[in-house]
Amino acid sequence: MKHNFYILTLLLFSCNNAPQEKEISNNNSISISNSNSLDWFKKYYPNQESLQERISYFYELLEHPIDQESILYLYSEQELLAKLLTKNIKLDVATSYEEHERIMIETFNYFNEVNIPGFNFGCAIECSELLVSINLEQLTIAASKTNNPLDDIGLQIIIDTWGLIPEEAPRSQSIECCGCNGMNTLGNGFQFKLLQRVKNYREETTIFSEELEKIKTTLKYYLFNNDGFTMDKLAVLNELGQIKDVLEFTEEEITKLSILESLLKSTSDTQK
């Protein structure tokens, strides 16, 4: 009965039509050296020598980064490894729902106790499958060890946008339900300040250029695709005017922007 309640609780926190994750391992402050034995890897990823070598090298470089190129490599490699760990995990084959339930509980409990630096082991698809995501905490520590402060600054911009454990949507988007775009927080000043930081940073270096471009593209997407704004219309219009000078808009987007501004101006002060 206790196990059934546990699975039911997990199901209640998942959705059918959106990226789903129930975080079960979130303590990444432990020493990286504690994971070097890779006992967890040998248990759930048997006979995968190539992947094991990549994991071992990742942790070695994470603990002893050389320069900013090391940080760039670690950042991209961490995301790739999370996908491979999700895809290649070997669980016992269940012949019944009850047996599958038992296997999932044992797996969740195991990874919750092990706490693997850099990775969070959660669940997806109504908690019927494991999903491995990244945790950037250890990477920020690694970046602080290099001589170039620009990798620290770029990484912090990324974290301030998506979170230490990156979400699908940026922090400027308040999403409270599955399958919806959520409310946009334009008007509180966050997006303009973030875009200014991105602009200033890109004038200094090309580090994280692809990720920073993704930030701009995503903010622009949610500007036009949202369920409304959380701030009052004067605040929204004010920040909208500010970001117009920072984001590059196509002619079609400029037309949409004009329509958006007209709609905002036509709403009452109590509407958002």
C-alpha positions as CSV (number, residue, x, y, z in Angstrom):
1,M,0.0,0.0,0.0
2,K,2.9,2.4,0.8
3,H,4.4,1.7,-2.6
4,N,1.1,2.3,-4.4
5,F,0.8,5.6,-2.6
6,Y,4.3,6.6,-3.7
7,I,3.6,5.8,-7.3
8,L,0.3,7.6,-7.2
9,T,2.0,10.7,-5.8
10,L,4.5,10.7,-8.6
11,L,1.6,10.4,-11.2
12,L,-0.2,13.3,-9.7
13,F,2.9,15.5,-10.4
14,S,3.2,14.5,-14.1
15,C,1.4,15.5,-17.2
16,N,0.7,13.9,-20.6
17,N,1.3,16.7,-23.0
18,A,4.5,18.5,-21.8
19,P,8.1,17.6,-20.9
20,Q,7.7,15.9,-17.6
21,E,10.1,15.4,-14.8
22,K,9.8,14.5,-11.1
23,E,13.2,15.4,-9.6
24,I,14.5,12.7,-7.2
25,S,18.1,13.6,-7.0
26,N,18.9,17.2,-6.3
27,N,21.9,17.2,-3.9
28,N,24.8,17.9,-6.2
29,S,27.0,19.6,-3.6
30,I,28.9,16.4,-2.7
31,S,32.5,15.9,-3.8
32,I,32.9,14.8,-7.4
33,S,35.5,12.3,-6.2
34,N,32.8,10.4,-4.4
35,S,31.3,9.4,-7.8
36,N,34.6,8.3,-9.4
37,S,34.0,4.7,-8.4
38,L,31.0,4.8,-10.8
39,D,29.3,2.0,-8.8
40,W,25.9,3.5,-9.9
41,F,27.0,3.3,-13.5
42,K,28.1,-0.3,-13.3
43,K,24.8,-1.2,-11.7
44,Y,22.5,0.4,-14.2
45,Y,24.7,0.7,-17.3
46,P,26.5,-2.7,-17.6
47,N,28.9,-3.4,-20.5
48,Q,28.9,0.1,-21.8
49,E,32.6,0.8,-21.8
50,S,32.5,3.7,-24.2
51,L,29.9,5.6,-22.2
52,Q,31.8,4.8,-19.0
53,E,35.0,6.3,-20.4
54,R,33.1,9.5,-21.4
55,I,31.6,9.8,-17.9
56,S,34.9,9.2,-16.3
57,Y,36.6,11.9,-18.4
58,F,33.7,14.3,-17.8
59,Y,34.2,14.0,-14.0
60,E,38.0,14.2,-14.3
61,L,37.8,17.4,-16.3
62,L,34.9,18.8,-14.2
63,E,37.2,18.5,-11.1
64,H,40.3,19.8,-12.9
65,P,39.3,22.2,-15.7
66,I,42.1,23.6,-17.8
67,D,40.6,26.7,-19.4
68,Q,37.4,28.2,-20.8
69,E,37.5,25.6,-23.6
70,S,37.2,23.0,-20.9
71,I,34.0,24.7,-19.6
72,L,32.5,24.9,-23.1
73,Y,33.2,21.2,-23.6
74,L,31.8,20.3,-20.2
75,Y,28.6,22.3,-20.8
76,S,27.8,20.6,-24.1
77,E,29.0,17.2,-23.0
78,Q,26.9,17.3,-19.9
79,E,23.7,17.7,-22.0
80,L,24.7,14.8,-24.3
81,L,25.6,12.6,-21.4
82,A,22.2,13.2,-19.8
83,K,20.5,12.1,-23.0
84,L,22.7,9.0,-23.2
85,L,22.1,8.1,-19.6
86,T,18.3,8.4,-20.2
87,K,18.4,6.3,-23.3
88,N,20.8,3.6,-22.2
89,I,19.8,2.7,-18.7
90,K,19.2,-1.0,-18.2
91,L,16.3,-1.9,-15.9
92,D,14.9,-5.4,-15.2
93,V,12.1,-6.4,-17.6
94,A,8.8,-6.3,-15.8
95,T,6.1,-8.8,-16.6
96,S,3.3,-7.0,-14.8
97,Y,2.4,-3.5,-13.6
98,E,3.1,-4.4,-10.0
99,E,6.6,-5.6,-10.9
100,H,7.3,-2.5,-13.0
101,E,6.1,-0.4,-10.0
102,R,8.5,-2.2,-7.8
103,I,11.4,-1.7,-10.2
104,M,10.8,2.0,-10.6
105,I,10.5,2.6,-6.8
106,E,13.8,0.7,-6.3
107,T,15.5,2.7,-9.0
108,F,14.2,6.1,-7.7
109,N,15.3,5.2,-4.2
110,Y,18.7,4.2,-5.3
111,F,19.5,7.3,-7.2
112,N,17.9,9.5,-4.5
113,E,20.5,8.0,-2.1
114,V,23.5,8.1,-4.4
115,N,23.3,11.8,-5.5
116,I,25.3,11.9,-8.7
117,P,27.1,15.3,-9.3
118,G,25.9,17.0,-12.4
119,F,22.9,14.9,-13.1
120,N,19.3,14.6,-11.8
121,F,17.5,11.3,-12.2
122,G,13.8,11.9,-12.4
123,C,10.8,10.4,-14.3
124,A,8.8,11.1,-17.4
125,I,5.6,9.9,-19.2
126,E,3.6,9.6,-16.0
127,C,6.7,8.3,-14.2
128,S,6.8,5.2,-16.3
129,E,10.3,6.0,-17.6
130,L,13.5,7.5,-16.2
131,L,14.6,10.9,-17.3
132,V,18.1,12.2,-16.6
133,S,18.5,16.0,-16.6
134,I,21.5,18.2,-15.9
135,N,22.4,20.2,-12.8
136,L,24.8,23.1,-13.4
137,E,26.0,23.6,-9.9
138,Q,29.3,21.6,-10.3
139,L,29.9,23.3,-13.6
140,T,29.8,26.8,-11.9
141,I,32.4,25.5,-9.4
142,A,34.6,24.3,-12.3
143,A,34.2,27.6,-14.1
144,S,35.5,29.5,-11.0
145,K,38.7,27.5,-11.3
146,T,39.8,28.8,-14.7
147,N,41.7,32.1,-15.2
148,N,39.1,33.6,-17.5
149,P,36.1,35.2,-15.7
150,L,34.1,35.3,-18.9
151,D,33.1,31.7,-18.6
152,D,31.7,32.3,-15.1
153,I,29.7,35.3,-16.4
154,G,28.3,33.5,-19.4
155,L,27.3,30.5,-17.4
156,Q,25.6,32.8,-14.8
157,I,23.5,34.4,-17.6
158,I,22.4,30.9,-18.7
159,I,21.5,29.9,-15.2
160,D,19.6,33.2,-14.5
161,T,17.6,32.4,-17.6
162,W,16.8,28.7,-17.3
163,G,17.7,27.9,-13.7
164,L,20.4,25.8,-12.1
165,I,18.5,22.8,-13.1
166,P,17.4,24.1,-16.5
167,E,13.7,24.2,-17.3
168,E,12.0,24.1,-20.7
169,A,10.8,27.7,-20.4
170,P,12.8,30.7,-19.2
171,R,12.2,32.2,-15.7
172,S,10.4,35.1,-17.4
173,Q,7.6,32.7,-18.2
174,S,5.2,31.6,-15.4
175,I,3.8,28.3,-16.5
176,E,1.4,26.6,-14.1
177,C,-0.2,24.0,-16.3
178,C,0.8,21.3,-18.8
179,G,0.3,22.2,-22.5
180,C,0.0,25.9,-22.0
181,N,2.4,28.8,-22.8
182,G,1.9,30.4,-19.4
183,M,1.9,34.1,-18.3
184,N,4.7,36.4,-19.4
185,T,6.3,38.6,-16.7
186,L,7.3,41.4,-19.1
187,G,7.1,44.6,-17.1
188,N,9.1,43.6,-14.1
189,G,12.4,44.6,-15.8
190,F,13.9,41.1,-15.9
191,Q,13.9,40.6,-19.6
192,F,15.4,43.9,-20.5
193,K,18.2,43.6,-18.0
194,L,18.8,40.0,-19.2
195,L,19.0,41.1,-22.8
196,Q,21.3,43.9,-21.9
197,R,23.6,41.5,-20.2
198,V,23.6,39.2,-23.2
199,K,24.3,42.2,-25.5
200,N,27.2,43.4,-23.4
201,Y,28.6,39.9,-23.0
202,R,28.6,39.2,-26.7
203,E,30.5,42.4,-27.3
204,E,33.3,40.9,-25.1
205,T,33.4,37.3,-26.3
206,T,31.9,34.6,-28.5
207,I,31.7,32.1,-25.7
208,F,28.3,30.5,-25.3
209,S,27.2,32.3,-28.5
210,E,24.7,29.6,-29.5
211,E,23.1,29.4,-26.1
212,L,22.8,33.2,-25.8
213,E,21.2,33.4,-29.2
214,K,18.7,30.7,-28.0
215,I,17.8,33.0,-25.0
216,K,17.0,35.9,-27.4
217,T,14.9,33.6,-29.7
218,T,13.0,32.1,-26.8
219,L,12.2,35.5,-25.1
220,K,10.9,36.7,-28.5
221,Y,8.8,33.6,-28.9
222,Y,7.1,34.0,-25.6
223,L,6.5,37.6,-26.2
224,F,4.1,36.7,-28.9
225,N,3.0,33.3,-27.6
226,N,1.7,33.6,-24.0
227,D,-1.5,33.5,-22.0
228,G,-1.2,37.1,-20.9
229,F,1.0,39.3,-18.9
230,T,1.4,39.4,-15.1
231,M,2.2,43.1,-14.8
232,D,0.0,46.1,-15.4
233,K,-0.2,47.4,-19.0
234,L,2.0,50.5,-18.4
235,A,4.8,48.4,-17.0
236,V,4.5,46.0,-19.9
237,L,4.5,48.7,-22.5
238,N,7.5,50.4,-20.9
239,E,9.6,47.3,-20.9
240,L,8.3,46.3,-24.4
241,G,9.7,49.7,-25.6
242,Q,13.0,48.9,-24.0
243,I,13.5,45.5,-25.5
244,K,12.6,46.6,-29.0
245,D,16.0,48.3,-29.1
246,V,17.8,45.1,-28.0
247,L,16.0,42.3,-29.9
248,E,16.2,42.1,-33.7
249,F,12.8,41.8,-35.2
250,T,11.8,40.8,-38.8
251,E,9.3,42.9,-40.7
252,E,6.6,40.3,-39.9
253,E,7.5,40.5,-36.2
254,I,7.4,44.3,-36.2
255,T,3.8,44.1,-37.5
256,K,2.9,41.6,-34.7
257,L,4.6,43.9,-32.2
258,S,2.5,46.9,-33.4
259,I,-0.6,44.8,-33.0
260,L,0.4,43.7,-29.5
261,E,1.1,47.3,-28.5
262,S,-2.3,48.4,-29.8
263,L,-4.1,45.6,-27.9
264,L,-2.3,46.5,-24.7
265,K,-3.1,50.2,-25.0
266,S,-6.8,49.4,-25.7
267,T,-7.1,47.3,-22.5
268,S,-8.3,48.8,-19.2
269,D,-5.9,49.4,-16.4
270,T,-7.3,46.4,-14.5
271,Q,-6.7,44.0,-17.4
272,K,-3.5,42.3,-18.0
